[in-house]
Amino acid sequence: MAKQAGIREVKGLTVACDPIGNMLLVKFSVAGGSDACVFFPAHIVFWLLEHMPVNQDPDLPPPVHYPQIAQRDWDDHITPRAVSVKCHQHADAVTMQLELDHKSPMRLLLNRTNVEAMRQFLANYRGDLMDLGVF
């Protein structure tokens, strides 16, 4: 799939859960740019888990890059929170548009390897999250 203008191609990603359990910090390593961090509230994580495709290829290679999350990523006051997410599945990738609370929307292109890595990260943290928006 060709990269479109305004879409950041994800090289790798990593995820960590906040101590309270109501959001994840996702750090994306993007081609040709600096890493980008976004807070994903639990309700977005649960939605993604319901809608992300599960890998069907037993020979899918693992991601080649996992950016490191540091304390400064948690403490950075300009790290946006995802308000909503829209995904579009293609044959070999998923485009994800994140509406953010105080920045312009972020459009990402995740290849099949990174889609599966994200799905596995989110699934691993599912039990640690509680959706505070449902109370």
N, C-alpha and C positions, 0 to 999 in steps of 0.2 A: 504494500500500500504506500502510495506517495504521501509525503508529509505536506500538508497544506499550510499556507501562511497563517500565522497566529496560533498554530498548534505546536506545543512543545513535545518532542519525542522523548519518552522516558527510557533512560538507560538502565535504571535500577531504582529500587525503593526499599525502605525499611519502615517499620511501624513499632510504636511503643504506646503503652497504656498509662493514663494518668493514675495516681494513687487512689482517687475517689472512684474511678470506674465509670465515668460518664462520657469520656471521649478518648480518642486515639490521636496521637501525633503521627502524621505520615510525612516522611521526608522523601522527596523525589529527586533523583539525580537526572538532569535533563541534558540532552545532547547540545553542545555548543553554548551552554549557559551555566549559571551557578545553580546549586541545589535550591529546592523550594520546599518549604514546610507548610502544612495545612493541618489545622485541628478538624477532625471528623467527629461530630457528636454521635452518640450511640445510635440514634434513630437512623442516621445515614448509613452507618456500618451495617445495621440489620437489613436495611433496604438493599444495599449492595450485595449482601450475602444471598438474598432471595433472587437477585437478578443477574449476577455475574455468571458467565458460562463456566462450567467445570471442564477441565482438560480431559480430552478423550484420546490424546496421543501418548502412548507409553514411552516414546522416544523423545519427548519434549526436553530440551536441554535446560539446566537450571540457569537462573540469571547470572550474569557475569560480574555484576557490581551491586554492592549493598552499601549505601552511604551510612555513615555513623551518626547516631543521634547523641548530641551532647546536652548538658544542662543548659547551655546558652540557647539552644533551640526551644526548650520549654519556656525560658524566661524572656525571650524576645517579644516585646510588646507589639511589634508589627506583624507577628504571625497571624494570618487570618483564620477565621473559622468558616468552614463550609456551611452554607445556608441550605443549599439544594444541590443535587447532582443529576445530570442527564447523561445517559450512556447510549452509544450507538455501536452495535456489533457489526464488524466486517468479517470477511473470511479469515483474515490473518491478524486481526487487531481489534481493539476497542478504543473508540474515542470517548473521552470523558470531559464534560464541561462542568466545572464547579462554579457555582455562584457563591461569592465570598462576602462576608459581612462588611469589610471596609477596604476592599481592593477590587480592581477590575476582574471580571470572570477569567478563570484559568482554563485553557483547553489543553488536554493532554492526549497523547497517542501512546497506548500501551500495546506492545506486541504480545503474542500469546504467552510467552515466557513470563512477562511481567504481570499479565492478567492473572495467571495461575499463582504467581508469588503473592500478589495482593490478596487473592481469594483465600489462600492458606494462612496468611498473616491474620486477616480479619476473622477467619474461622477459629484460629488459635486463641484469639482474645474474646470471642463471643461470651464465654462463661464469666469473664471478668467485668463485663459491661452491664450497666443497668440504664434503661432508657428513662431519664428523669422527666421527659415530656409526656409520659403516659399516665402520670399521677394526677 
